[in-house]
Amino acid sequence: MDAPRLTVIGTGYLGATHAICMAVLGYEVLGLDTDAAKVARLAAGEVPFFEPGLPELLAKALESGRLRFTTSYAEAAAFGDVHFLCVGTPQQPGSDACDLTYVDAAVRALAPHLDRRALVVGKSTVPVGTAERLTGLLQGLAPAGTGVELAWNPEFLREGFAVDDTLHPDRLVFGVRSAWADTQLSAAFRPILEQGTPVIRTDLATAELVKVAANSFLATKISYINAMAEVCEAVGADVKDLADSLALDDRIGGKFLKPGLGFGGGCLPKDIRAFAHRAEEIGVGQAVSFLREVDAINRRRRARTVDLVRELLDGRIGGARIAAWGAAFKPNSDDIRDAPALDVARTMHGLGGQVRVYDPAALDNARRAFPELRYGTSALDVARDADVVVLLTEWAEFREIEPDALAGVVRHKRIVDGRHALDAARWRAAGWEYRALGRS
C-alpha cells in the first residue's frame, strides 16, 4: 500500500518531535496546534524547546516540503490518513488524577471532520480505559462512523535523546482492534519496522498501561536506591559503593540505580500519581499503593539536600551566598517541570539564602517561572564569592570543572553534590568539604 499521510495533533515536545522525525523518514506530515504562535515558530524553522539534533532535522524536513503546520482541524482531517494524538495530559490542579481536557478537546474538534475511513492513534499517556471511552466519542461524532478506528501507540521518549528514540526505538507497541488498524499503523512506521524494531501487538488497555507501568518501574528503582541512601546516612555507609555493587548483579543492573536528588520532569512524577489514582478508581489501589511511598521518598531527597547545605553552613542558610548549578530536571533539556533543582533553589531562597542559579539551557524558562531567584551567566559566575556550591543538575560542564579553578572564585571550598556527579576523592584531595546524599 502507498505510504499514508500523517497528521500530528499537538506540537509540544512529543508532537513536534514525532512530526519532524516522521517527515525526515519520508512521510507527508501535517502538524496541528491551536496555538498559532507555536505553529508560526515551527513553520519558520524554530523549535520552541531545547532538544539536541531536532533543529537541524526541522530545517531538513521543511526544506523537503514534506512537513507543514496548521491550526485547522478541517484541513488536518482532509489531509491525513493516520492522525496521531500528541497533546498534553498534565496532572489535574489539586488532584493526583490525569487531566484529559486536551485529549477530549482534540477528539471533539477532529471527529466532526472525519468523513472517510481513517485511523486515529493516541500517543499521549492516559489512564487505562481512556481509549475505550474515546472510541465511542470518536465514532459517535465522526460522519464516517465506525469507519474511523482508534488505536494506541504509547511513546517512550527520553528528553535529551528524543530524536534517536523516535528514529531508532527499542520497541513499538500497537494497541489495535482490527487487522486494518494494524496494517495502517504498520504502514505509518514502515521504515522503523524495516530496521527490525520489535513490535508488541496488543489490546487498547494493555497499550495504555505500558507507558505508566514502565515509568512506575523506573521511578521505583530510583526511589529504591535513594531509600538505601537514607539507611546509609543513618549507619555511616556509602550508597555510591552500595549502588556500584548492586549494579554488577545482572538481575538488577545499573541503569536508574543512581542515588541523588531524585526524579522530576513532566512524566515520572505525574504518571505515577495518576496511575495510583486510577488504580484506586478501578478498585485495585492496594496493588500499587507502594507508588505513594516511591513518590514520598523522591520528595524527601529534596529536603535532605537542603539539610546537607545547612550542615555545611553550620546550621544557617540565611545570609549565605549559595551557587546553584542546574535548573532543568535533567541534563540536555530545558524542561523545568517539577524540577528538583529549582525546588531546592527556591527552598534555600525562602530560608534567606542569597541563591544564584545557572543552567546551560533552562535559564529562560526558570526566569519566567521563578523571577524571585537570581541568575548568572556561567557556573563560575554564580560561584563567585559563594559560601557553598550545590550541584543540582548533572550537566557535563559541571562535572568537568576543575576543583582548583572553582577554588579561585569561591569564598569557601564547600560543595554539595546532589547528583553524585563528581569524584568525591578528587575534590576532597583538593581541599574541598564535599557532601553527597547517602555518603558520610
C-alpha positions in Angstrom: 0.0 0.0 0.0 1.0 3.6 -0.5 2.5 5.4 2.5 -0.3 7.0 4.5 -0.4 10.8 5.0 0.1 11.6 8.7 -1.2 14.4 10.9 0.2 15.1 14.3 -2.2 16.8 16.6 -0.4 18.8 19.3 3.1 20.2 18.6 4.6 20.3 22.1 7.6 18.2 23.0 6.1 14.9 21.9 4.2 16.1 18.9 6.8 18.3 17.3 9.5 15.6 17.7 7.2 13.0 16.1 6.1 15.2 13.2 9.6 16.3 12.4 11.1 12.8 12.6 8.3 11.2 10.5 8.8 13.8 7.8 12.5 13.1 7.8 11.7 9.4 7.3 9.8 10.3 4.1 6.2 10.8 5.1 3.9 13.7 4.2 3.2 15.2 7.6 0.8 18.0 8.7 1.3 19.2 12.3 -1.6 20.8 14.0 -1.8 23.1 17.1 -4.4 25.5 18.4 -1.5 27.8 19.4 -1.0 29.9 16.3 2.3 31.4 17.6 3.7 27.9 18.1 2.7 26.9 14.6 4.3 30.0 13.2 7.6 29.4 15.0 7.8 25.8 13.8 6.9 26.8 10.2 9.7 29.3 10.4 12.2 26.6 11.4 12.3 27.3 15.2 12.0 24.5 17.7 10.3 26.1 20.8 12.2 23.9 23.3 15.7 22.5 23.7 16.3 19.1 22.2 19.7 18.2 20.7 19.6 17.5 17.0 16.0 18.5 16.5 16.5 22.0 15.0 18.7 20.5 12.2 16.0 17.9 11.4 13.3 20.5 11.4 15.2 22.5 8.8 15.7 19.4 6.7 12.0 18.4 6.9 10.8 21.9 6.0 13.2 22.1 3.1 11.9 18.7 1.7 8.4 20.1 1.6 7.0 17.1 3.4 6.3 18.9 6.6 3.7 21.7 7.1 1.8 23.1 10.1 -1.7 24.4 10.5 -4.3 25.4 13.1 -7.2 23.9 11.1 -8.8 20.7 12.1 -10.8 20.6 8.8 -7.5 20.8 6.9 -6.0 18.0 9.0 -9.0 15.7 8.5 -8.9 16.3 4.8 -5.2 15.7 4.6 -4.5 12.8 6.8 -5.0 9.0 6.7 -3.5 8.4 10.1 -3.9 11.0 12.9 -1.6 10.9 15.9 -2.9 12.5 19.1 0.1 14.0 20.9 -1.5 16.5 23.2 -0.5 17.0 26.9 -2.0 15.1 29.8 -0.9 17.1 32.9 -1.8 16.4 36.5 -5.1 18.0 37.5 -4.8 21.0 39.8 -5.4 19.9 43.4 -5.6 16.2 42.5 -3.3 13.3 41.5 -5.6 12.5 38.6 -4.7 12.9 35.0 -6.2 15.9 33.2 -7.8 14.7 29.9 -9.1 18.1 28.9 -6.7 18.4 25.9 -7.2 14.9 24.7 -11.0 15.2 24.8 -10.9 18.6 23.1 -8.7 17.3 20.3 -11.0 14.3 19.6 -14.1 16.5 19.7 -12.5 19.0 17.3 -11.2 16.4 14.8 -14.0 13.9 14.7 -16.8 16.0 13.0 -14.5 16.5 10.0 -13.7 12.8 9.5 -15.9 11.8 6.6 -13.9 8.9 5.3 -12.1 5.9 6.7 -9.2 6.9 8.9 -7.2 5.8 11.9 -6.7 8.0 15.0 -3.7 6.9 17.1 -3.3 8.0 20.7 0.3 8.6 21.8 -0.4 10.7 24.9 -0.1 9.0 28.3 -3.6 8.4 29.6 -5.3 6.4 32.4 -6.3 2.9 31.4 -9.8 2.9 30.0 -9.5 6.2 28.2 -9.1 4.6 24.7 -12.4 2.7 25.2 -14.2 5.9 26.1 -12.6 7.9 23.3 -13.6 5.2 20.7 -17.3 5.8 21.5 -16.8 9.6 21.4 -14.9 9.5 18.1 -17.3 7.2 16.2 -20.3 9.0 17.6 -19.1 12.4 16.3 -17.5 11.3 13.0 -19.6 11.4 9.8 -17.7 8.2 8.8 -18.9 6.5 12.0 -17.3 3.1 12.6 -15.1 3.7 9.5 -13.0 5.7 11.9 -11.0 3.5 14.3 -8.9 4.3 17.3 -5.5 2.7 18.1 -3.0 3.3 20.9 0.8 3.7 20.3 2.5 4.9 23.5 5.6 7.0 23.3 8.8 6.3 25.2 10.9 9.4 24.6 13.7 10.4 26.9 14.3 14.1 26.9 17.8 14.8 25.5 17.6 11.6 23.4 14.2 12.1 21.7 15.4 12.1 18.1 17.2 8.7 18.5 14.3 7.3 20.5 11.9 8.3 17.7 14.0 7.1 14.7 15.5 4.1 16.4 13.1 3.0 19.2 13.8 -0.1 21.3 10.2 -1.3 20.7 6.9 -0.3 19.3 3.6 -1.1 21.0 0.4 -1.3 18.8 -2.9 -1.3 20.7 -5.3 -2.2 17.9 -8.7 -3.8 17.4 -8.6 -4.9 13.8 -6.3 -6.2 11.1 -6.9 -3.0 9.1 -5.8 -0.8 12.0 -2.7 -2.9 12.4 -2.0 -2.6 8.7 -2.4 1.2 8.8 -0.2 1.6 11.8 2.5 -0.7 10.3 2.5 1.4 7.2 2.9 4.5 9.3 6.0 3.1 10.8 7.4 1.1 7.9 11.0 2.5 7.9 11.3 1.8 11.6 9.9 -1.7 11.3 12.3 -2.4 8.5 15.1 -1.8 11.0 13.9 -4.9 12.8 12.4 -3.0 15.7 10.4 -5.4 17.9 6.6 -4.8 17.9 4.1 -5.8 20.6 0.6 -6.1 19.1 -2.0 -6.0 21.9 -5.3 -4.6 23.0 -6.0 -1.0 23.8 -6.0 -1.3 27.6 -2.6 -3.0 27.6 -1.1 -0.4 25.3 -2.4 2.3 27.6 -0.8 0.6 30.6 2.7 0.1 29.1 3.9 3.6 29.5 2.7 4.1 33.1 4.0 0.7 34.1 7.4 1.4 32.6 7.6 4.8 34.3 6.4 3.4 37.6 9.1 0.7 37.5 11.8 3.3 36.7 10.6 5.6 39.5 10.6 2.7 41.9 14.2 1.8 41.1 15.3 5.4 41.5 13.5 5.7 44.8 14.8 2.3 46.0 18.4 3.4 45.8 17.5 6.7 47.4 15.8 4.8 50.2 19.1 2.9 50.7 20.8 6.3 50.8 18.6 7.2 53.9 19.8 3.9 55.5 23.4 4.6 54.6 23.2 8.1 56.2 21.9 6.5 59.4 24.7 4.0 59.7 27.7 5.8 58.1 27.7 3.6 55.0 28.4 4.7 51.4 25.4 4.5 49.0 27.6 5.0 45.9 29.6 1.9 46.7 26.4 0.1 47.5 24.8 1.1 44.2 28.0 0.0 42.3 27.9 -3.3 44.0 24.2 -3.9 43.1 24.8 -2.8 39.5 27.1 -5.7 39.0 24.3 -8.2 39.7 22.9 -8.8 36.2 19.5 -9.5 37.7 19.4 -5.8 38.8 21.7 -3.8 36.5 23.0 -0.3 37.0 20.5 1.7 34.9 18.4 4.1 37.0 20.2 2.8 40.1 21.9 6.2 40.7 21.5 7.8 44.1 20.9 11.5 44.4 18.3 14.2 44.3 15.7 12.0 42.5 13.4 12.4 39.5 11.3 15.2 38.2 10.1 16.4 34.9 6.7 16.3 33.2 6.4 12.5 33.1 7.5 10.3 36.0 6.0 12.3 38.9 2.6 12.9 37.4 2.4 9.5 35.8 3.0 7.5 39.0 0.5 9.7 40.8 -2.1 9.4 38.0 -1.5 5.6 37.9 -2.1 5.2 41.7 -5.2 7.4 41.4 -6.6 5.4 38.5 -5.9 2.1 40.3 -8.0 3.3 43.2 -10.8 4.3 40.9 -11.0 0.8 39.4 -10.7 -0.9 42.8 -7.1 -2.1 42.7 -5.5 0.7 44.6 -3.8 -1.6 47.1 -1.8 -3.3 44.2 0.1 -0.1 43.5 -0.1 1.6 46.9 3.7 1.3 47.1 3.9 4.1 44.5 2.8 6.6 47.1 5.9 5.8 49.1 8.0 5.9 45.9 6.8 9.5 45.5 7.4 10.3 49.1 11.0 9.0 49.1 11.6 11.1 46.0 10.2 14.3 47.6 12.3 13.7 50.8 15.5 13.8 48.8 14.9 17.5 48.0 14.5 18.4 51.7 17.5 16.3 52.6 19.7 18.1 50.0 18.8 21.4 51.7 19.7 19.8 55.0 23.2 19.0 53.6 23.6 22.6 52.6 22.5 23.7 56.0 25.0 21.3 57.7 27.9 22.6 55.7 26.9 26.2 56.6 27.0 25.3 60.3 23.2 25.3 60.6 22.4 28.6 59.0 21.3 29.2 55.4 20.1 32.7 55.9 22.5 35.3 54.5 24.8 32.7 53.0 25.9 33.0 49.3 24.8 29.9 47.5 25.7 28.9 43.9 23.0 26.6 42.5 24.3 24.6 39.5 21.3 23.5 37.4 17.6 24.4 36.9 16.4 21.7 34.4 15.0 18.5 35.8 17.8 16.6 33.9 20.8 17.5 31.6 20.3 18.0 27.9 16.9 19.6 28.5 15.3 22.9 29.2 12.3 21.3 30.9 11.8 22.7 34.4 8.5 20.9 35.2 8.7 19.5 38.8 12.5 20.1 38.6 14.2 19.0 41.8 17.0 21.6 41.2 14.6 24.6 41.2 12.7 23.2 44.1 15.9 23.1 46.2 17.0 26.5 45.0 13.6 28.1 45.9 13.6 26.4 49.3 17.1 27.8 50.1 16.0 31.2 48.8 12.9 31.0 51.1 15.2 30.3 54.1 17.1 33.5 53.4 19.9 32.3 51.3 21.4 34.5 48.6 20.9 32.0 45.8 22.3 32.4 42.3 21.3 29.9 39.6 22.9 28.8 36.4 21.8 26.3 33.8 23.2 25.8 30.3 19.7 25.5 28.7 16.9 26.2 31.1 17.6 29.8 32.3 14.9 31.5 30.3 12.2 29.0 31.5 13.5 29.4 35.1 13.4 33.2 34.9 9.8 33.2 33.6 8.6 30.7 36.2 10.6 32.0 39.2 11.6 35.6 38.8 12.3 35.9 42.5 15.5 33.9 42.1 18.8 35.4 40.9 20.6 34.1 37.9 24.1 34.1 36.4 25.8 33.7 33.1 28.1 30.7 33.9 28.9 28.1 36.5 31.9 30.2 37.7 29.9 33.4 37.6 27.3 32.2 40.1 30.0 30.6 42.2 31.9 33.9 42.7 32.3 34.6 46.5 30.0 31.7 47.2 29.9 30.1 50.7 28.8 26.8 49.2 28.2 25.4 45.7 25.3 23.0 45.2 25.3 20.8 42.1 21.6 20.1 41.3 21.5 19.0 37.6 24.4 16.8 36.3 25.3 18.7 33.1 28.6 17.7 31.6 30.1 21.1 32.0 29.6 21.0 35.8 31.3 17.6 36.0 34.2 18.8 34.0 35.0 21.9 36.2 38.4 21.6 37.9 38.4 21.9 41.7 41.3 24.3 41.7 39.6 26.6 39.1 36.5 26.8 41.2 38.5 27.3 44.3 39.8 30.5 42.7 36.4 32.2 42.7 34.5 30.9 45.8 34.7 32.3 49.3 34.7 28.9 50.9 35.6 25.5 49.4 32.3 23.7 50.2 30.3 21.7 47.7 27.1 19.6 47.9 26.9 17.1 45.0 23.2 16.5 44.7 23.7 14.1 41.8 26.8 12.0 42.7 28.3 13.5 39.5 31.7 14.4 40.9 34.7 12.3 42.0 34.5 12.8 45.8 38.1 11.7 46.5 39.4 14.2 43.9 37.5 17.1 45.3 38.4 16.2 48.9 42.1 15.9 47.9 41.9 19.4 46.5 40.8 20.7 50.0 37.1 20.8 49.5 34.4 20.0 52.0 32.4 17.5 49.9 28.9 16.2 50.8 26.5 14.0 48.9 23.3 12.2 49.8 24.0 8.8 51.3 27.7 9.4 51.8 29.5 10.1 55.1 
